[in-house]
């Protein structure tokens, strides 16, 4: 299985430097749609329902304190060459639809969708409150599969 760093490396290779928030959201949507289209997770790292939307903590640790992220930030961990053709096709589908959206637009969208809202509800958290509840794969597969 690929890692979130492999996915991030591919996204940055395809789209160039981008804000940390946008990279997080594109990795989230890549995972979600892989669960629907490929019926398996793209990466094993968990996604948490932070107040700013879905975040993969391991990836966050690599870009903490940075506004813009480049491939160099994850070069020692991410190698998009490890991705299969099927995985690349799924990420390309995500980039085709979500890639030109702003980071704020993507964040706002995640706040309207059930996987993020359900995780925060399980944790008893309201908007604006810190939260580390995991967004589970089943919630993502069910929600996005129904769209």
Protein Blocks (a to p, Z undefined) as FASTA:
>chain_A
ZZfklmmmmmmmmnopadfklmmmmmmmmmmmmmmmnopafbfbdcdddfkbccdfklmm
mmgoiabdcfklmmmmgcfklpcfklmmmmmmmmmmmmmpcfklmmmmmmmpmklmmmmm
mnopaehiacfbdcdfklmmmmmmmZZ
